[in-house]
Amino acid sequence: KSHRDGNKKMYQANCKHPLFDDLNSILLKHTGLEYVIEKVIEGLGGLDSAYVTGHFARGEDNPVIDLLFVGRRINMDYLQRVIMKAEKFIGRRIRYMIIEPREAEKMIDNYPEALLLWKR
């Protein structure tokens, strides 16, 4: 999908396209995010959804991956340990934000480039 933002043309993945799941899987494997997602979901407990935002969501390479987690009662000790391991494994820094489900819709509107990575 695309739209104009001033003199720029912005693109966003069409989640309803029949090839979306395959393309999303390729992106996750290429960036190393697949490893992060699998490990984080296992031990977090209360995760409802996860999004990539920032440069990666806009299709730009960057040494920092921005993630937005939506959930309740997330195990922070576990999250921090897994993030540190994942950063070493993929060779990139991971910056994250955690929000409550009731805040999700409003917050995600602030990140128009946000790409859904996982949803319960």
Summary of the structure (lengths in Angstrom):
residues: 120
radius of gyration: 14.4
end to end distance: 24.3
largest distance: 43.9
contacts: 331
relative contact order: 0.21
helix: 43%
strand: 29%
